[in-house]
Amino acid sequence: MPEIQPAVVELEEQPYVFIRGSVRMDSFAAIADRLGELIAWLTGQGVEFAGAPFFRFNSIDMEGESEVEAGLPVDSLPEPEGDIRVGMLPGGRYATVTRVGHPDQLFDVITALREWAAQEGLVWDMREVGGSELWGCRLESYLTDPRVEPDMNKWEMELAFRLAD
């Protein structure tokens, strides 16, 4: 299990723009590859980014389809267009951890974060329904710009999972 240093932080509500998709975890690229499209659209609209690109996991089913959003926090919400939607990430308490490494290594980091939270008596803003986890807000943010650092083993990522009130 990887060594992690999680923290509980209070996050403010944040406007964001996203593309939502239903994907199997073994075909995650179907939604991940849409981040470039989203960035290009926002740049064309003149919208300022307010943070790193992320994936928001609304539902997770490791054996079936998961509902995932490829998103970007923004300073102001543009008019939605086509598949591109707008929304607000909920504020509240989040358990967070930052990790440098290949995205394929995140499963162990997620497991360690969940074990840490259980030891701390923290409860997720999540419920299980029919084999799926339905999350109030579960984010995986990519803090490294792949145009600057193409080596995925050097990417910095942050996990932020919302806690129940």
C-alpha positions in Angstrom: 0.0 0.0 0.0 1.4 3.4 -0.9 2.4 5.9 1.8 -0.1 8.8 1.7 -0.7 12.0 3.7 -4.4 12.8 3.4 -6.1 15.8 4.8 -9.6 17.0 5.4 -10.3 20.4 3.8 -13.2 22.7 3.3 -13.9 23.6 -0.3 -16.2 26.3 -1.7 -18.8 25.7 -4.3 -17.1 26.0 -7.7 -18.5 26.6 -11.2 -17.4 24.1 -13.8 -17.9 23.0 -17.4 -18.0 19.3 -18.3 -18.8 16.5 -20.8 -20.5 13.5 -19.2 -20.2 10.0 -20.4 -21.1 6.4 -19.4 -18.0 4.3 -19.6 -16.6 1.0 -18.5 -13.3 1.3 -16.5 -11.5 -0.7 -19.2 -12.6 1.9 -21.8 -12.0 5.0 -19.7 -10.2 6.7 -22.6 -13.7 7.3 -24.2 -14.3 10.1 -21.7 -10.7 10.9 -20.9 -9.9 11.8 -24.5 -12.7 14.4 -24.4 -10.8 16.7 -22.1 -8.8 18.1 -25.0 -12.1 18.9 -26.8 -13.4 20.6 -23.7 -10.2 22.7 -23.3 -10.3 23.7 -26.9 -14.0 24.8 -26.7 -13.4 26.8 -23.5 -10.4 28.5 -25.0 -12.4 29.4 -28.1 -15.1 30.9 -25.8 -12.5 33.0 -24.0 -13.4 31.3 -20.7 -10.7 31.5 -17.9 -9.8 28.2 -16.2 -10.0 28.3 -12.4 -8.0 25.1 -11.7 -6.8 21.8 -13.1 -8.8 19.5 -15.4 -10.5 16.6 -13.5 -12.7 13.6 -13.7 -15.8 13.6 -11.6 -17.1 10.1 -10.8 -20.9 10.4 -10.2 -21.3 6.6 -10.2 -18.8 3.8 -10.1 -19.5 0.2 -11.1 -16.2 -1.6 -11.5 -17.9 -4.4 -13.4 -20.3 -2.3 -15.5 -20.9 1.2 -16.7 -19.8 4.2 -14.6 -21.0 7.8 -15.1 -18.0 10.1 -15.3 -17.6 13.8 -16.2 -14.5 15.2 -17.8 -14.4 18.8 -16.4 -12.7 22.0 -15.8 -13.3 24.6 -13.0 -14.0 28.0 -14.5 -14.3 31.6 -13.3 -17.6 32.2 -15.1 -20.1 29.8 -16.7 -20.5 30.1 -20.4 -23.7 29.0 -22.3 -23.7 25.2 -22.7 -23.5 23.8 -26.2 -24.1 20.3 -27.5 -22.4 17.8 -25.2 -20.8 20.6 -23.2 -22.7 21.3 -20.0 -22.2 23.6 -17.0 -22.7 23.1 -13.3 -21.5 23.8 -9.8 -19.2 21.4 -7.8 -20.7 21.2 -4.3 -18.8 22.9 -1.4 -18.2 21.1 1.8 -15.7 18.9 3.6 -13.5 16.7 1.4 -10.8 14.1 2.2 -7.9 14.9 -0.2 -4.6 13.4 -1.1 -2.0 14.4 -3.6 0.2 11.8 -5.4 2.9 11.9 -8.0 3.0 8.8 -10.4 1.3 7.2 -13.3 -2.5 7.4 -13.3 -2.6 3.6 -13.4 -1.3 3.6 -9.8 -4.2 5.5 -8.4 -6.2 2.4 -7.5 -3.8 1.7 -4.6 -3.9 5.4 -3.5 -7.7 5.3 -3.6 -7.7 2.1 -1.5 -5.3 3.7 1.0 -7.4 6.9 1.2 -10.6 4.9 1.9 -8.8 2.8 4.6 -7.5 6.0 6.2 -11.0 7.6 6.2 -12.4 4.4 7.8 -9.8 4.6 10.6 -10.6 8.3 11.2 -14.3 7.5 11.4 -15.1 9.6 8.3 -18.2 8.9 6.3 -18.3 9.5 2.5 -21.0 11.5 0.7 -21.8 8.2 -1.1 -24.4 5.5 -1.1 -24.4 2.0 -2.7 -27.2 1.0 -5.0 -27.3 -2.3 -6.8 -23.5 -2.8 -7.0 -22.8 0.8 -7.9 -21.4 3.6 -5.7 -23.3 6.9 -6.2 -21.1 9.8 -5.1 -22.1 13.3 -4.1 -18.7 14.5 -5.4 -15.6 12.4 -6.1 -12.9 14.2 -8.1 -9.6 13.1 -9.6 -7.7 16.3 -10.7 -4.6 16.3 -12.9 -2.3 19.1 -11.7 0.4 18.4 -14.3 0.1 19.8 -17.8 0.9 16.9 -20.1 2.2 19.4 -22.7 4.9 20.4 -20.2 5.5 17.0 -18.7 4.7 14.1 -21.1 6.1 11.4 -18.7 2.9 10.1 -17.0 5.1 8.7 -14.2 5.8 12.3 -13.1 2.3 13.5 -13.1 0.8 15.1 -10.0 -2.8 14.2 -9.2 -5.1 15.1 -6.4 -8.0 13.0 -5.2 -10.9 14.9 -3.4 -13.8 12.8 -2.1 -16.7 14.7 -0.5 -17.6 13.7 3.1 -21.1 13.4 4.4 -22.2 16.4 6.5 
